[in-house]
Amino acid sequence: MVAYNRINALSIQSLAPGTTYYYCVVSIEIINFDPYDLVYGEKIVSDIYSFTTPALDKNHVSLLIMNDIHDRPESIPHLMNLVIKKDIDYVFLMAMFSITKKMKSK
């Protein structure tokens, strides 16, 4: 993971089908990040969450994809309550990021 980064991602390999996995998120404040002077601050630990990988013999997999919510995470529960089918296997949040490329003048 990268220090001073608000968005992180990870990839998990070799998960078994039909298995429930549990996880929590831990964040530790970095007060000072100088060479030979690394000072940590407060540690925040989330609740424990879980997900279950689909079984190999499952006939279908359902998912909900939400597009960019423009930095309004409080709208996620509202959007999920609009879904008719409540038994969803996976929820994806697609975020849009602006990438600026400097052009060289000729």
N, C-alpha and C positions, 0 to 999 in steps of 0.2 A: 504494500500500500504506500501511497505517496503522502508525505507530510504536507500540511496546509491545503489539503484537497477536500472539497465538500462532497464530491461524488466518487464513489469507489465501486469496482465490480470485481467479481472473482468467478472462477470456473471450477466446478467440482467434477472430478472424474470417477469412474468405476462405481456408480451408484447401482444398487441392486433393485430389480423391479419389485413393485408391490411392497416397498419398505418405507416406514415412517422415519424421518430424520428430524432431529431437534437442533436448534441453534439459537444463539443470542448475538447481539451486536455490542461490541465494546469500543468506546472512544476515550482516548486519554489526551487531555489538553497538553500541548507543548508550550511551555512558558518561554523557554530559551532554546534556540537551535543553532548555537554556534559550535565550531569545532572544539572539542575537548570540554564543552560546557553545555551539556544537554540536561535541561531541567523540565521535569514533568509536573503537571498540575493535577486538576480534578479528573477522576475516572468516572465515566458514565456507562452503566450496563443496562441494556434493554431487558424487557421481559423475555421469556423463552417462547419461541415460535416453533412451528413444525410444518413439514410438507411431506406428502407421500408420493412416491414415484408410481406411475401407472403400472398395472400388472401387464405381463406379456400377452395374456389372453383377453384383454379388454377389447370390446367391439368398437368403442369410440372414445375420443378424448375431447373435452370441451375446454374452451379458453375464452377469456374476455380480454380484449385489447383496448386500452384507453390511450388516446393521443395526448399530446402536450397539455398539461393543465395550468400552464403559465404561473408557476410558483404559488399555487393555491391548493396545498395538500389537504386542506379541510374539506375540499369538494369530493375527495375520493369515496368516503362512505356514502354520500348522496348518490353519486354516479353508480356505485355498486348496487344500491337499493332499487335502481331503475331497471335492473336486469330481471326478466321474467323467470328464467331458470336459475334457481339459487344454488344448485349443485354444480359448481364450476371447478374444474381440475386445476387450472392455472390462470393467473391474472398477470398481464404484462402492461407496464406503463412505458409508452414510447415518448421520449423527450426529444425536443428539437433544440439544437444548439447552433448558434451562428458561428461560422468560420470565416474569418477575414483573411484574404490573401493579398499581399501588397504586390502591385503591378509595377514592373520596371518600365520607365519611360524610354522610348527609343530615341 
